[in-house]
Amino acid sequence: MKCLLIVTFLSLSSLLSFAQNVTVSGPDKRLVVNLSLENGHLYYDVQLDGKAMLEKSALGLKGRQVDLSSNLKLVDQQYNKIDEQYEEQKIKRRQVHYQANELICKLENGNKQALHVIFRVSNHDIAFRYHVPQVGEAANLYIEEELSSFKFPNVTTTFLTAQAPPMSGWMKTKPSYEEEYVADEQLGAPSKYGYGFSFPALFHVGDRGWVLVSETGVGALYCGSKLSEGTKDGQYKIAFPEIGENNGIGSANPAIALPGNTPWRTLTVGSTLKPIAETTIAFDVVEPMYKASKEYRFGRSTWSWLEWQDGSINFEDQKKFVDISATMGYEFVLVDNWWDSKIGRDKIEALIDYGKDKGVGICLWYNSNGFWNDAPQTPKNMMNTAVARKKEMAWMQSVGIKGLKVDFFGGDKQETMKLYEDILSDANDHGLSVIFHGCTLPRGWERMYPNFVGSEAVLASENLIFTQHANDTEAFNASLHPFIRNTVGSMDFGPVLLNKRHNRENNGGMIRKTTETFQLATAVLFQTPVQNFGITPNNLTEMPAHVIDFMKQVPRSGMRLF
């Protein structure tokens, strides 16, 4: 009898463990996340208006000698209401009121090692992350695998962009988030290169709606992640960078100090694309990393290199673009690569004075590289170490440079993400704003770093100069960006190319296939705090007056939808 009671008790315990379910919903109750603990493994699913948008998907972490994905049991759960308001001038909505319900599930494995899984659910957004407490002497966790997955119903089609192979592309400068999207693709179709897919990732769940998957809150303390290749039954999971990125230097896997957090994984869910375009979840769940050293000024800029290329990097041509910015009422001019040798520092200082007289600030281009690319453009080896970087930024501050554009990064490893943060932090110490090109996706950085302006991380306008294919597909690609790339972060695309032919004389090179009206629309469709427009001196006389007048009136902060 005693044995029977013990067996019955153990069986009931197993059933209770198998049946543990916890639910959290958005404030209006339409978006629901269900968590289930089954045989020691944690899963979640997502429903909108009672319809499955995400089927049972795994959760958990695996570290060195620490398995926080199996043999789990729920020891506590806590619900909180999130109600926060903030102002951020660099994103699509200046005033944000974030309301969500938070669920914290506290679990432990058979060795009493703890894992907290935190979900925040608003009316259209879900954010989740892991918190790992310190248990015992171990003060850090090397993460070998994150099991977080996203299993979509079989009616789903995908809008994804492939992650490029490490050290590929021009002068070994990829991955740089500059691959084409494949629209409305079959669920589980392989990526172009076999290295998974870059964030953000858009999924069309048949007639039920849409889901956008991304991540936010990634700084120096974690790597940038991506989606794995999909399975035939529609499952994708979090994947870490490739070993070969950053020229093979640094770990592809992240490590965190304990207690510590992973970044937020985000899902935006809607029956239409409206919530996708309007989401601010990338900024809602992060906090500023430091205070602004000054009140930063954002706005509009001209950029000679886009249409006139390297030949325009000389003192006289740059004066012409200062004149255009002054005529248009713009705040800046961007001077691109080779300025250190083709113009020189003395002439740059003279250009700064020339611009100051006309109310136009000067921004400069830099190569990020140390050992992770072969790009020859200079200035180089001035952003990759603290000593060189601080010396260069002190010079920029002393002569009155307003900001810098840093190009050609090495991937998404934790070491590379630390470089991004170090550049931003040092630049803030010197009152400089920063744009990144040839780079990763910004992950909440507009709010995290007050002097961060924007990132390319898209197949941007320079490709219109390089290939006819980019011109032939320009309109189609532009229709995707507001719902995928640009909805999660500022996108330094370089819009508004009014030349009919993409060369200096407007008489050769690639052929623009879109209308002037389309080009004007991109000035407000694409959002970033500083727009580097492709306007050239001839446009002021060749274009109708209403076209130029429109471009004079474009708001300083780019697109603001709401």
N, C-alpha and C positions, 0 to 999 in steps of 0.2 A: 504493500500500500504506500509506504514511504517513497519507494523508487518510482511508483506511478505518479505521485504528486510532484516529485522533482522533475520527471520527464514532461509532465503537463505544464509545469511552470516554465521550463526552458522553451517549450513549443510556443506557449503564449508570448514569451519574451521575443522570440524570433518573429512571430506574426506582428507584434507591435512594432518591432524594428522595421519590418518589411512595409508596414502600412503607414509609417510616419509621413505626414504630408503637411506642408505649411503654405499659406497663400498670402500674397500681398498684391494690392491693386492700386491703380492711380486714383486721385481724388474723386473723379467722376465715375469710378467703378467699371469703366468699359475695358480698360487694358489690365489684364490679370496675369501675374506670374505665379505658377504653381511649382513648389519645390517638393521633391519626394526622395526619401532615403530608402533604398531598396538593397537589402543584403549588404549593407555597409557602403554602398556607392550612392553619391548624391547626383540628382538630375533636376532639370527644370524644364518647363515648357511655357509657351506664351499664347494667350488668347486675346483677341480683340472682338468685342461684341459677340462672345461665345464661339467664335470661329478660330480654329487652330492656325496660328501664324508661324509658330515654331514648335516642332514636336519634341519628344523627350530627348534632351541634350545633356551631355555629361558636364560635371563640374569637378574641380579639384586640382591639386598640385602634387608633383613628385620632385623631391630634392635628393641630394646625396644622403643616403642612409635615412631618409625621412620620406615616408609615403603618406601624404595627406589627401589620398584619393580613394582609399579602400579601408575596410574595417572601421568605418566611421560610425559614430553615434552622436545624436543630438543631445547636448547637455543643457542648452538654454536657448531661448529666443527672445528678441526684444523688438518692439515696434516704436518708431518715432515719426513725428510729423516734421517735415522740412518746409519752412516758409521763409525764403530769403529774397531780398531785393538788392540789386547792384546796378551800377552804371558802367558801361564800357563803350567808349566812342569808336572803337576800331572794328566792331562787328555789325551784323545786319540789323540788330535792334539795340538802340542805345540804352534804353531803360528795360531791365529784365526783372520779372517777378517769377521766381522759381518755386513751385509748390509740388511736393512729392511726399509719398509715404515710404518710409525706410524700414526694412526688415534686416536684423542682424541675427544670423544663425550661428551659434557657437557649437563647434563640434570637436571631438577628439578621437584619435585612433586608439588601437589597443595598447600602445606604449604611452598613452596619456599626452601625446603631442597634440597641440591645439591648432585649429583652423577656424577663423571667423569668415563667413561669407556674407557680404553686405550687398543688399539690393536696394536701389532707389527707383521708384516707379512714379512718374508723373502721368499726365493724361495721354501723352503720345511717346514718351521716352522711358527707356529702361537703362540704368547704369548699374553695373555690378563689379565688385573687386574682392580681393582676398586680403585679409589682415592676418599676419602670422605672429602670435605672441612669442616672447622668449620663454622657453620652458627648460630649466636646467642651465648648464654651462654654455651651450651653443649660442653664440651671439650673432650668427649669420646663417643664411640659407642660400646655397647654390641651387638654382632651380633647373632641373633637368628636363622637365616637361610640364606644360600647363594643359590640362585636359579640357578646358573650356571649349565647348563645341556649339554648333548651330546647325540643327537638323531641320531642313525645310520640307514641307509637304511636297508630294510628287507633282503637283500642278504648277510648281514654281519654275520660272525662268530667271536668268541672271544677267546683270549688267556689270561686268567685272573687267579689270585691267590686270594683265599679267605682271608679276614681279620679274624684273630682268635678272639675268645671271650675274654673279659677282665679278667685278673687274672686267666687264664687257663694255661695248659701245665705244664711242670716240675717246681715245686716250685713256681707256680703262676707267671711265667716270661713272659707270652704272653699278648698282641700281640707283636711279634718280627719279622714279615715279613719272616717267615720260613715255609710257607705252599707250597704245590705243585701247579704248574700250571695245569690247565685243558685246553688242546689244542683243537682248532677248535670246540669249543662248540657252541651250538645253542644260538642265540641272545636272551637275556632276561632270560636265565637259572639261577635258584637261586644259590647263593653261598653255600658252604658246611655248614657253620655255621649260615647263616642268618644275618651276620653283614656287608655285602657289600664286596668290593674288594680293595685290596691294590694297590697303585701306584708302578710302572707304569703299564698301561693297554694297551694291543695290540689288535687291531681290524682289521680283514681282510674283506674288503668291496668288496667281490666277485671278479670279474675280473677287477675292477676299481683300486684296490691298497690296501694300508695299512694306518692305523692311529694309532699312539702311543700317549696316553694321560697321562700326569703327572703334576707335579707342581714343582716350584722352588722358591728360595728366602725366605724360611721359616726359621726364627731364633727365638729369644726370644720373638718377638712381635706378634706371631700368633701361632695357633695350626697346627699340621700336619693334612691334610685332606685325604679322601679316596673317592672311588666311592660308591654310594648307590647300593642297589639291582637294577637290571634292570627291566624295564617293558616289557610286551610281545611285545609292538610295538617298542622296541629298544632304550628306553631312560634311561640314567644314569645321576645322578646329584652329585654335590659335597656334601659330608656328613662329619660331624664333628666327633671327637672321642666319644666313649661310656662313659657314666657317671661312670661306674665301673672301668675304667682304672686308673692307679696310685693309686690303692687301694681306689678309690672313692674320693680321695683328689683333690681339684681344680676343676674349671669349665670345662665342656666338650666343651663349646662354647668360642670362642675367643672374646677379647675386644681390641679395638685400640684407641690410643690417636688421637685427631683431631687437625689439619688435619692428615690423615693417609692413608696407603695403605694396601690392601690385598696382599697376595703372587701372583705370576704369575701362571696362569693355562696355560699349554703348550700342543700343538698338533703338532706332526711331521707327515707330509703327503707325501706319495710317491706312484708312480705306481708300484714300487718294494720295497724290503726291504733295498736297498742300502741307501737311505736317513735316514732310521731309525737307521741303524748301525753307520752312520757318524755324526748324529746330535750333536751339541754342545749347543743347546738352553738352557739347564739347567744352563750353565755358561755365555751365551751371555748377559743375561738381569739382571745379578746381579753384585754387586760391592764388593771389599774387605771391611770387617768390621773393620779391624785394620791392622797395619803394622807388618810384621814379626820382632820379637825381634832379630833374627839372620838368617843366611842363612841355612835353613833346608836341611838335607841330607836324601835322600830316597834310596831305593835299595832292596836287597834281604835278606831273613832271614831263619834260620832253627827254628823248633818248635817241641820240644820233645813230648809235650802233645798229639799231634794228633795221632801218632801211639803207643806211649809208655804210654800215659795217666798219671794219678796222681802218679803212682809209680816212674816216672822219675823226679819228683820234689825233687831232692837232689843235693848236691854240685857236686859229682863225675859225675853223668849223665849230668849235665849242662855243665861241662867242656868238655865232649865228643862232645856236640853239638857246643860249641865254636870251637872245633878242626875241626868239619865238615865245619862250616862256613868259617874258615880260609883256609882250603884245597880247598873249592869251590870258594874262592874269594868273599864271601858274606860279607855284611856290618853288619849284626845284628844276634842276638839270642833273641827269645822271651821266657821268663820264665813265666809259667802260674800259675794258682791258687795254694794257700797254701804255696807259697814261704816264707812267713813271719814266718810260724811255722815249715816248713820242712827243710828250709835252714837257715833262720835267717838273720838279717840285716848285721851282721858282715861278714858272709860268702858271702852275696851278694856283699859287697864291695870288698871282695877278688876275687870274680868272675869277677867283673868289671876290676880289675887290671889284671887278667889273660887274659881277652879279649882284653884289651888295648895293651898288649904286642904282640897280634896277629892281631891287626887291626880290631877287632870285637866289636861292641857296644852292650850293654845290654838293653832290654826293659822289662817292668814288667806289670803283669796283676793285675787288681783291680775289686772288686765288686762295682757296683754303689750304692748299696742299702742303704736306710734308711728304709722307711716304705712300700715299694711297691713290695717286693718279699721275699720269704722265703729261697732263696738260701744260703746254709751255708758256701760256699767257702770264704776264707779270702785271703787278707786283705779286710775288709768291713767297712762301715760307715766312710770312709775317703774321699769319693768323693761327698757326698751329701750335705755337708755344707761348706760354704766359709772358716771358721776358720780351720776346720780339713784338708780341701783340700789344702789350701795354706801352711800349716805346712808340710804336706806330700810332696808337690811338691818342697818346699825349700830343704828338705832332698834329694830328687832325684837329684835336680840340684847340690847340694854340693858334691855328691858322683860320679856324672858323668853318671847317667842314661840318655839314649837317647830319650826314649818315653814310653808311657803307653798304655795299652789296657784296656778299661773300659767296663764291661759286665753287662747284666741283667737290662735293663731299664723297665719303667712302662707303656709305651704307647705313645700317640701322643698329649696329652693335652698341652696347652700353657705353663703350669707350667713345664712339662717335657722338652719341647723344650728349655725353658730357662736354664734348667740344662745342656743340651748339650752345649749351647753357653757359659755358665759360666765355665764349665770344659775346653773348648777350650781356652777361653780368659785367664784364670789363668795359664794354661799350657804354653801358649805363653809367659807370663810374666816370666816364669822360663825356657824358652828355650826348651820345651818338645813338641814332636809331639804326636798325639793321634789317636788311632784306637778305633772304637766302635764295640761291639758285643752284640748279644741279643738285637737288637736295631731297630730303625726306618730307613727308607730310607734316605740317604743324599740328600738334596734338594739344589743343587748349592754350597755345602759347600767347595768343592775343591778351588773355587775362593774366596768365602766369608771369609774363615778362613785359613791363610797361613800355619798353623801347623796341619791342618786336613789331615789325611792320607787316611782313607777309613772306610767303614762300612760293616758289614756282611750283614744283611737284605736279606738273601737268605737261601735256604735249602742247607747249605754249607757242606764241606767235612767231618766234624766231624760225620755226619750222616752215612757216609760210615763205620765208626767204630761201630755204634750202630745197624744198621739194614741191612739185606740182600737186602731188597727191594730197598734201596738207591743205592746199587751196581748194581742191576739188571736194574735200570732206569737211571744210571749215564750218559750214552752217550746221551740218549734222552734229559734229562734235560740240559745238556751242550750245546745242539744245540739251545736252547731257549735263554740262558742268553745274548748273544751278541746283540740280537734284543729286549730284554725287560729290565731285571734288570740292566745289566752292561752298557747299552747304555746311561743311565741317570746319572750314578755316579760310583765312584770307588767301587769295590766289593771285600771285603776281604774273599775270598772263602777258601783259604788254599789248593792250587792245588799241583799236582805231588806226588801221593802216589805210590811208586814203589814196595812196598811189595805186594806179591801175596796174602798173608793172612794178615788181619789187626790186628796183635798183635805184641808185642815186638820181639818175636822169629821168626816171619814170618812163623809160623807153625800151626796157629789156628785162630779162630774168623771168621769174615766175609770174603767172597771170592771176590776178585777183578775180574770183568768180562771184563774189558777193557784191551787193549794192552799197552805196554810201549810207543808206538808211540802216542797213544791217550793221555796218561798222560803227555808226553812232550809237546804236543800241547796246553794243558791247561795252561802251563806256559806263553804262549804268547796270547792265546785266551782270557783269563780272565785278565782284566786290573785293576791294583791298584798300587799306588806308592811304597808300600812295600809289596812284596810277601812273605808270610809265608809258605814256602814249607814243604811238608811232607816227605822229605828225611831223612833217618836214617843211622846210621853207617854201617850196613850190606850192604846197597845198593852200597856203594863205591867198594866193592869187588865182590858182586854177579851180578851186572849189567854189560853189555858189555861196553867197554871203550867209544864207541861213544855216549852212553846214558849219561854218566857222563860228557863227554866233552861238549855235547850240553847244559847241565844244568850249566856248568861253564860259558858259553857264553851268557846266557839269559840276555838281557839288563836290566839295573838297574831300569828303569821306568815301567817294565811290558809291556803290549801290547801297542804299538802305531801304529795305522793303517795308519796314513796319514802324 
